[in-house]
Every structure is written in C-alpha cells, then in structure tokens.
Amino acid sequence: MPRHAQLSAYHDVVRAEWVDYNGHLRDAFYMLIFSFAVDALIDEIGLDDSVRKARGRSIYTLEAHIHYLQEIKQGAQVRVEMRALAHDAKRIHLYLEMFADDGDQPVAAGEQMLLHVDTSGPRSAAFDSDVQTRVRSLVDRQAALPVAEYAGRVIALPAQARNHART
C-alpha cells in the first residue's frame, strides 16, 4: 500500500507466548495483532478512550477474515498497514496487511467490518459528525489506490472438488 494514502501503521513484536509448537505465530494471534491495529484506527478517527467514555460510543467488529500468507516466528517485528475500503453511516470496511521485519510482502491480510455502537444499548448508531468526517476523509484519501489484493474473498472449495467429495 502506498504510504501516502494508508492509515497509521501499527507496530509490535511476536512474543514468546504467541508462538505455537511449530515455532510459528499462532493463528489466533494474527487476529490479536490486527485487533490492536484496529484500536489505533479507533483513536485515529476520534474515538479515543476519553471520547468513547464521554459519548458512550465504541466500535465493535461484526466480521473478520484472515489470509495466512507466510509463517512468522518469535521476535519478528511486525507492522500492520490499514486501509479503509468503504463506509456508511455506521460501518467501516477495513483492509489490513501485516508485514514482518522490513519485508515488503504481506505475511497476512485481513478484512474487518466494524460497527459504530451506542454502548448504552448496546445498539448500532450513526457516527457522530466529527467522526464521520474523519472516516469519510480516510476513505476518500485512499479511493484511487489499486484494488486490495485479498479483499472480498470467500472460503470455498472449487466446484470440482465439492462435486468430487459427494461421490
């Protein structure tokens, strides 16, 4: 993703407690790292902790998809770059790519559908106008970028394999 159009990157290190019996980052911890990155996005759009508490608002994840592209090991420096693909009055369609060390090829890609929530319900709620303006600005800044490589994929076996399994 071109740096001028992406959201702030999130940085972390693969910790010993996140590694499995194969010496690789456990699948669940890819999601944890993506979740930490979303926390940074929430702050960036104006919903930091003090605003969330004062307004009774938050962001919930409705759906998440992860593509595991390459294994990474303990101690790897990871960077998550985010891109807002679309939004409406209450939701953000977010695309994330994780990179290891100084690599330029993603080790994982993810998508999330985020929902703005009034926590007194909880129930969905339209973004407050200041937050909506920031969200719109993010999407607009990134609109001309090439299609996100792993966005919009679904889990399915090819039709031939599904048909073969029935026989």
N, C-alpha and C positions, 0 to 999 in steps of 0.2 A: 504494500500500500504506500503510495507517495506520502511522505511525511507532512507536507503542507496541508493535506486535507484530512488527516486522521485525527482522532481524539488523542488526548494524552495517553501515553503508553504506561502500563503498569509493570513494575519490575519485582522479581522475587528470586529466591534460590530454592532448588529442590532439596528439601530437608530429609534427614535420615529416616524420620518416622513416616515419610510419604512413599518410601521405596518398598517394593514387594520382594518376594522370594526369588525373583529373577534378576534383581538388582536394578529394576526399572521403576520409573514413576508409576504408581498405581493408577488405574483408570479413574477412580473417584477423585483423585487429587488434581487431575486436569480440570475437572469441573470446579473444584475449590479455587484453583488459581484464576479461572475465568470469573468466578463469583467475586473474588477480591477485586478484579479489574472492573466489574460492574459497580462495585462500591465506589471506585474512583470516578466512574461516569456519573453516578448519582450526585456526587459532590459537584462535578463539573457543570451539571445542568441546574445547579442552585438548590439542591435538596440535601445539603449537608445536615449533620446531626441536629444542630440547633434549629434549623428551619423545619426539619421533619417533626421535631418535638413541638415547636411553637404552632405549626399549622395542622398537626395531626395527619400528616401525609407520609407516604412511603412508596417504594417500588417493590412489586412482587414479580417473581418470574413465573410466567404461565407455561412456558415450554422451552426446552433446551435440546439441542442436538450437538454431538461432538463427533468429529472425524479424527481418529488417531492416525497420524501420518508417519510418525517416526518415534522410536523409543528415546527416552532421555533418562539420564542417570543422576544419582545423588551428587549434589554440588553444582549441577548445571545452573548457570544464570539464565533465568527465563524473562522474556519480555512479551507482554500481550499488547497488541495494537488493535484498536477497536474502530468500527465504522458503523454509523447509524444508516441503515439502508432505507428506512421509511418510518413514518409516524402517522398517527391520527390524534384525535383529541385526548386519548387516554393511554395509548400504547406506543412503544418504540420497538422496531425490528432491528436488532443489533447483530452485527457480524464481528467475530473476534478471531484473530490469528495469534498463535503462540510460537515464539522463536526461542531457540536455545543458544546460549553463549552469544557469539557475534554472527550467527548464521543468518542468511537472507532467505532461506526456505522454511516455511512453517513446519513445526513438528506436530501441530494440532490446529484444527479450525473448529469454530463453534458458531452457532446461531442461538439467539435467545429472543423470545417475545416477552417484553417487560410491560407490566401494567401499573399505572398510577393508581394509588389506593388511598381512600379516606379511612384511616385506621380506626375511627370510632365505630365503624360498621362491623368488620371491615367490608367495604364495598368499593367498586371502581369509581373513579372520579376523574373529571376532566382536569388536565394540567392547569395550575394557576397560570395566569397570563405571562408572568415573568419567566416561568419555567418553560412554557410553550414556546416563547420567543427563542430561548436558548436551544431547545430541541429542534425547532424549525431551522435555525441558523446552522446547526450541525449537519442536518440532512442536506440543506442547500449547498453548503461548502463541499460536500462530497458527491453531489449528484453527477458530476462529469467523470468520475473515476470509472475505470473498467469494471465489468461485472465481477463480483466477488466469486472466486473460483469454486468454493464449496457451498455456496448458499443455495438453498431451495432443494437440496437433495432429500430423498426419502429412502427408508430402509426397505429393501425388497430383493428377492432373488429374481434373476432374469426369468422371463416366462417359460423358456425351455426347461430350466431347472425345476420350476414349480410343477410343470406338467410331467416331467420325468419322475418326480417324487410320488406322484399319485399312482404310478403303475407298479 
